[in-house]
């Protein structure tokens, strides 16, 4: 009797119906379907009698990797209010990369993508550029030591006063 009860319990346990799809496939409704290639999306999922139907992404959308998406991702817009410019234009397989205009540096990054730029500091007369700025770092200025001067913006050296 105990044996029958144990068999009954085992048959009542929830069964895992998770489908294990191969690389290059995605699971939908218990089926494994071939993925669409990067730059395209699913328009019709596969069935037992037909393969996945894919179409290319349209302008201003992309997919970077093989996928089972029914919509392509919208391309990032570089916000001029954050002083951003397009560094790399969006393609069907790659999102937009934003950067800064000349004379600006990236204050907030997300990987190699910039999220906010700021105007680079200008080293004024009476100071020199101690450390030149880069795409991701501001200029560092230093006041000229006593007995020296600089007469222009962004001077890299301080000249001694002459008598």
C-alpha positions as a Python dict, from the first residue, in 0.01 Angstrom:
ca = {
    (1, 'X'): (0, 0, 0),
    (2, 'X'): (284, 239, 87),
    (3, 'X'): (448, 153, -245),
    (4, 'X'): (135, 249, -438),
    (5, 'X'): (113, 575, -242),
    (6, 'X'): (478, 663, -329),
    (7, 'X'): (416, 589, -699),
    (8, 'X'): (103, 805, -682),
    (9, 'X'): (301, 1094, -524),
    (10, 'X'): (575, 1074, -786),
    (11, 'X'): (323, 1091, -1069),
    (12, 'X'): (164, 1397, -909),
    (13, 'X'): (487, 1598, -885),
    (14, 'X'): (506, 1886, -1132),
    (15, 'X'): (697, 1795, -1445),
    (16, 'X'): (944, 2038, -1589),
    (17, 'X'): (842, 2111, -1947),
    (18, 'X'): (1138, 2341, -2017),
    (19, 'X'): (1257, 2290, -2371),
    (20, 'X'): (1634, 2290, -2424),
    (21, 'X'): (1702, 2452, -2760),
    (22, 'X'): (2032, 2431, -2946),
    (23, 'X'): (2260, 2727, -3006),
    (24, 'X'): (2108, 2944, -3280),
    (25, 'X'): (1753, 2854, -3176),
    (26, 'X'): (1499, 3019, -2946),
    (27, 'X'): (1205, 2866, -2759),
    (28, 'X'): (850, 2975, -2830),
    (29, 'X'): (536, 2786, -2718),
    (30, 'X'): (738, 2472, -2643),
    (31, 'X'): (904, 2467, -2987),
    (32, 'X'): (1265, 2541, -3080),
    (33, 'X'): (1279, 2780, -3375),
    (34, 'X'): (1582, 2898, -3577),
    (35, 'X'): (1689, 3251, -3482),
    (36, 'X'): (1686, 3541, -3725),
    (37, 'X'): (2028, 3683, -3809),
    (38, 'X'): (2158, 4012, -3668),
    (39, 'X'): (1993, 4301, -3853),
    (40, 'X'): (1659, 4122, -3884),
    (41, 'X'): (1360, 4017, -3674),
    (42, 'X'): (1091, 3748, -3660),
    (43, 'X'): (777, 3815, -3861),
    (44, 'X'): (642, 3458, -3814),
    (45, 'X'): (759, 3197, -3562),
    (46, 'X'): (832, 2848, -3688),
    (47, 'X'): (576, 2570, -3681),
    (48, 'X'): (614, 2195, -3715),
    (49, 'X'): (591, 2239, -4092),
    (50, 'X'): (768, 2572, -4152),
    (51, 'X'): (1082, 2754, -4043),
    (52, 'X'): (1103, 3097, -3880),
    (53, 'X'): (1022, 3381, -4121),
    (54, 'X'): (1249, 3684, -4079),
    (55, 'X'): (1253, 4034, -4226),
    (56, 'X'): (1527, 4301, -4213),
    (57, 'X'): (1510, 4581, -3958),
    (58, 'X'): (1389, 4914, -4097),
    (59, 'X'): (1572, 5248, -4076),
    (60, 'X'): (1654, 5370, -3724),
    (61, 'X'): (1621, 5017, -3579),
    (62, 'X'): (1869, 4733, -3526),
    (63, 'X'): (1940, 4391, -3374),
    (64, 'X'): (2303, 4323, -3279),
    (65, 'X'): (2286, 3944, -3243),
    (66, 'X'): (2096, 3646, -3381),
    (67, 'X'): (1756, 3661, -3212),
    (68, 'X'): (1393, 3560, -3177),
    (69, 'X'): (1267, 3918, -3138),
    (70, 'X'): (945, 4027, -3306),
    (71, 'X'): (1055, 4393, -3308),
    (72, 'X'): (1394, 4547, -3382),
    (73, 'X'): (1543, 4778, -3118),
    (74, 'X'): (1515, 5155, -3172),
    (75, 'X'): (1845, 5331, -3237),
    (76, 'X'): (1977, 5561, -2966),
    (77, 'X'): (1938, 5935, -3028),
    (78, 'X'): (2236, 6154, -2931),
    (79, 'X'): (2085, 6433, -2719),
    (80, 'X'): (2211, 6776, -2828),
    (81, 'X'): (2099, 6910, -2488),
    (82, 'X'): (2364, 6685, -2331),
    (83, 'X'): (2612, 6824, -2592),
    (84, 'X'): (2624, 6485, -2768),
    (85, 'X'): (2704, 6424, -3134),
    (86, 'X'): (2690, 6105, -3340),
    (87, 'X'): (3027, 5931, -3320),
    (88, 'X'): (2911, 5615, -3503),
    (89, 'X'): (2582, 5609, -3692),
    (90, 'X'): (2331, 5335, -3618),
    (91, 'X'): (2328, 5046, -3866),
    (92, 'X'): (2088, 4752, -3892),
    (93, 'X'): (2331, 4550, -3674),
    (94, 'X'): (2476, 4813, -3437),
    (95, 'X'): (2332, 5086, -3215),
    (96, 'X'): (2437, 5452, -3240),
    (97, 'X'): (2750, 5550, -3048),
    (98, 'X'): (2744, 5906, -2913),
    (99, 'X'): (3047, 6125, -2848),
    (100, 'X'): (3147, 6485, -2786),
    (101, 'X'): (3223, 6769, -3025),
    (102, 'X'): (3579, 6908, -3041),
    (103, 'X'): (3641, 7127, -2736),
    (104, 'X'): (3421, 6908, -2515),
    (105, 'X'): (3493, 6597, -2308),
    (106, 'X'): (3271, 6310, -2198),
    (107, 'X'): (3159, 6357, -1838),
    (108, 'X'): (2937, 6043, -1813),
    (109, 'X'): (3015, 5723, -2002),
    (110, 'X'): (2848, 5390, -2062),
    (111, 'X'): (3128, 5173, -2197),
    (112, 'X'): (3266, 5349, -2504),
    (113, 'X'): (2939, 5537, -2547),
    (114, 'X'): (2906, 5887, -2402),
    (115, 'X'): (2590, 5994, -2219),
    (116, 'X'): (2681, 6356, -2135),
    (117, 'X'): (2951, 6599, -2253),
    (118, 'X'): (3085, 6917, -2094),
    (119, 'X'): (3284, 7203, -2237),
    (120, 'X'): (3656, 7154, -2173),
    (121, 'X'): (3823, 7398, -1933),
    (122, 'X'): (4023, 7673, -2107),
    (123, 'X'): (4352, 7751, -1934),
    (124, 'X'): (4362, 8133, -1932),
    (125, 'X'): (4661, 8371, -1959),
    (126, 'X'): (4866, 8348, -1639),
    (127, 'X'): (4831, 7970, -1635),
    (128, 'X'): (4944, 7675, -1843),
    (129, 'X'): (4803, 7336, -1944),
    (130, 'X'): (4944, 7096, -1684),
    (131, 'X'): (4764, 6788, -1821),
    (132, 'X'): (4597, 6805, -2164),
    (133, 'X'): (4239, 6683, -2172),
    (134, 'X'): (4128, 6375, -2362),
    (135, 'X'): (3798, 6251, -2498),
    (136, 'X'): (3707, 6143, -2143),
    (137, 'X'): (3908, 6383, -1919),
    (138, 'X'): (3905, 6763, -1879),
    (139, 'X'): (4214, 6982, -1918),
    (140, 'X'): (4405, 7042, -1594),
    (141, 'X'): (4543, 7398, -1561),
    (142, 'X'): (4821, 7523, -1336),
    (143, 'X'): (4895, 7884, -1237),
    (144, 'X'): (5233, 8001, -1368),
    (145, 'X'): (5500, 8003, -1094),
    (146, 'X'): (5626, 8338, -957),
    (147, 'X'): (5850, 8514, -1207),
    (148, 'X'): (5682, 8351, -1512),
    (149, 'X'): (5378, 8421, -1728),
    (150, 'X'): (5169, 8302, -2020),
    (151, 'X'): (5000, 8552, -2249),
    (152, 'X'): (4758, 8326, -2438),
    (153, 'X'): (4481, 8078, -2367),
    (154, 'X'): (4587, 7713, -2353),
    (155, 'X'): (4960, 7786, -2330),
    (156, 'X'): (5168, 7477, -2253),
    (157, 'X'): (5459, 7668, -2100),
    (158, 'X'): (5513, 7968, -1875),
    (159, 'X'): (5786, 8209, -1990),
    (160, 'X'): (6021, 8392, -1750),
    (161, 'X'): (5967, 8767, -1713),
    (162, 'X'): (6244, 8964, -1882),
    (163, 'X'): (6383, 9297, -1754),
}
